[in-house]
Amino acid sequence: MTPRRPIGFVPSLLLWALALLCIAGIVHIASILMMPRVASRDAFARISAVAPVNQMTLLPATLPGAEVTPFEDPAMALGACRFDLTRGPVRIRASLPPEALLLMSFHGRYGQLFYAMTDRGASRGRLEVVLATRDQLDDIESRDSDEELPQELRLQAPTLQGFFVARALAERPSLMAEAQARITSIVCELAPKPAG
C-alpha cells in the first residue's frame, strides 16, 4: 500500500507557486523601474561625454555598437544640447527652412521624455523654446506684459539637468551635410538675465 498525500498538499503547493510568481513579478517590475536611476552609462552620461553644457553639439556618426544614442536612423543627422538650469533658464533658438523635417525631444536627467515636437511647431520659420524650473518660469511670467502674448514656447523641466535632442532628416545621402547644418544652426544657450 502506497502512502497517501494529505488532501491539503496540492492547494498549498499551488499557493506557494502563486506567491513565488507574484514576488518574482514585483522584483522584475521594480528592477525595470530602477534601471534608469542606477545605470552608469545612461543617455545623459553618454551625451555628457560628447556635449558641453548649454551648447548644441552635432553627435558623431559611429559604427554600430559604439553610438552615443543607439538604434538611430542612419538617414538622420543627430545633435544634442545638455542643459543645466542651476544658473538660470536655457533658451533654444532655430531658423528652420521650409519642407525640412526636424524632430526635437526634451529629456530630464534620467532620460524621461517631457516634451517632443516637430518643425511644424515653428512660427514663421523660427522656433524659440525656453527651458526653466517652476520658479524661473514664474519670474519670467511676472515680467510679461498683458497686451502682448509670449513669442516663445516655455517648458518646465522636471529636473535641473537634462538634455535636448534634435534630429534632421537627410532624404538622400547626398543631403546629409545640409541636415547636419540644420542641427549646428540651432542655438542652445543660457538665457540672458532680464534688465531691471
C-alpha positions in Angstrom: 0.0 0.0 0.0 1.4 3.4 -1.0 1.2 6.2 1.5 -1.4 8.9 0.6 -0.6 12.6 0.5 -2.6 14.8 2.7 -5.6 16.4 1.0 -4.3 20.0 1.5 -0.9 19.3 -0.1 -1.9 20.3 -3.7 -3.7 23.5 -2.8 -0.8 24.6 -0.6 1.7 23.8 -3.3 -0.3 26.0 -5.8 -0.5 28.7 -3.2 3.3 28.7 -2.8 3.8 28.7 -6.5 1.4 31.7 -6.9 3.2 33.6 -4.1 6.6 32.9 -5.7 5.3 34.1 -9.1 3.9 37.3 -7.5 7.2 38.0 -5.8 9.2 37.4 -9.0 6.9 39.7 -10.9 7.3 42.5 -8.3 11.1 42.2 -8.3 11.1 42.2 -12.2 9.0 45.4 -12.4 10.9 47.1 -9.6 14.3 46.4 -11.4 13.0 47.8 -14.7 11.7 50.9 -13.0 15.0 51.4 -11.1 17.3 50.8 -14.1 17.3 54.5 -15.3 18.4 55.7 -11.9 21.2 53.2 -11.3 22.6 52.7 -14.9 26.1 54.0 -15.2 26.0 54.6 -19.0 22.5 56.1 -19.3 21.6 58.5 -22.1 22.6 61.6 -20.0 26.1 60.1 -19.3 26.7 59.2 -22.9 25.6 62.7 -24.1 27.7 64.3 -21.3 30.8 62.7 -22.7 30.5 64.5 -26.0 28.3 67.6 -25.5 29.3 70.5 -23.3 26.7 72.2 -21.1 24.3 74.7 -22.8 25.8 74.2 -26.3 24.4 72.4 -29.3 26.7 69.6 -30.4 26.5 67.5 -33.6 26.7 63.9 -32.4 29.2 61.8 -34.4 28.0 59.0 -36.7 29.8 55.9 -35.4 29.9 52.2 -36.1 27.0 50.1 -34.7 27.6 49.3 -31.1 29.6 52.5 -30.4 26.8 55.1 -31.0 26.1 57.8 -28.5 22.4 57.0 -28.9 21.8 53.5 -30.2 19.1 52.4 -32.7 19.1 55.8 -34.5 18.0 56.1 -38.1 21.2 56.5 -40.3 19.3 59.0 -42.5 19.0 61.4 -39.6 21.7 63.9 -38.5 21.6 64.0 -34.7 22.6 66.7 -32.3 22.2 67.3 -28.6 22.4 70.1 -26.0 22.9 69.2 -22.4 21.2 71.8 -20.2 21.8 72.9 -16.7 19.2 75.2 -15.1 21.1 76.0 -11.9 22.4 79.3 -13.3 19.1 80.2 -15.0 16.8 79.3 -17.8 18.1 78.0 -21.1 17.0 79.3 -24.5 16.9 77.2 -27.7 16.5 79.1 -31.0 16.4 77.8 -34.5 15.6 79.2 -38.0 14.0 76.4 -39.9 13.9 76.1 -43.7 10.5 75.1 -45.2 9.9 71.4 -46.0 12.9 70.2 -44.0 11.9 67.7 -41.3 13.3 68.5 -37.8 12.3 66.4 -34.8 13.0 67.7 -31.2 12.7 66.0 -27.9 13.4 67.2 -24.4 14.5 64.8 -21.7 15.1 65.1 -17.9 18.3 63.9 -16.2 17.2 60.3 -16.1 16.1 60.2 -19.7 12.4 60.7 -19.1 10.8 62.5 -22.1 8.9 65.5 -21.0 8.2 67.2 -24.4 8.5 66.4 -28.1 7.8 68.4 -31.2 8.5 68.8 -34.9 9.4 71.7 -37.1 5.6 72.3 -37.5 5.6 73.9 -34.1 7.7 76.8 -35.5 6.2 80.2 -36.1 7.1 81.8 -39.5 10.1 79.5 -39.8 11.5 80.4 -36.3 11.5 78.3 -33.2 12.2 79.6 -29.8 12.0 77.5 -26.6 12.7 78.5 -23.0 13.5 75.7 -20.6 13.2 76.6 -16.9 12.3 75.5 -13.4 8.9 76.4 -12.0 10.4 79.3 -10.0 12.2 80.6 -13.1 9.0 80.4 -15.2 7.1 82.3 -12.5 9.8 85.0 -12.7 9.6 85.2 -16.5 5.8 85.3 -16.5 5.8 88.1 -13.9 7.7 90.3 -16.4 5.2 89.6 -19.2 3.1 92.5 -20.4 -0.7 92.0 -20.5 -1.0 93.3 -24.1 1.4 91.0 -25.8 1.5 87.2 -25.9 4.8 85.5 -25.4 6.6 84.6 -28.7 8.4 81.5 -27.3 7.4 78.1 -26.1 8.0 77.8 -22.3 8.7 74.4 -20.9 9.1 73.4 -17.2 11.9 70.8 -16.9 11.3 68.1 -14.4 15.0 68.1 -13.3 17.7 70.8 -13.1 19.8 68.9 -15.6 18.7 67.1 -18.8 19.2 67.1 -22.5 17.6 68.3 -25.7 17.9 66.1 -28.8 17.4 67.3 -32.4 17.1 65.0 -35.4 17.2 66.4 -39.0 16.2 64.1 -41.9 18.5 63.8 -44.9 16.2 62.5 -47.6 19.2 61.2 -49.6 22.8 60.5 -48.5 24.0 63.5 -50.6 21.8 65.8 -48.4 23.4 64.7 -45.1 25.6 67.8 -45.0 22.5 70.0 -45.2 20.8 68.1 -42.4 23.9 68.5 -40.2 24.0 72.2 -41.0 20.4 72.5 -39.7 21.5 70.8 -36.5 24.5 73.0 -36.0 22.5 76.2 -36.7 20.4 75.5 -33.5 21.4 77.8 -30.7 21.2 76.4 -27.1 22.4 78.9 -24.5 21.9 80.3 -21.1 19.1 82.9 -21.4 20.3 86.4 -20.7 19.2 87.9 -17.4 16.3 90.4 -17.9 17.2 94.1 -17.3 15.8 95.7 -14.1 
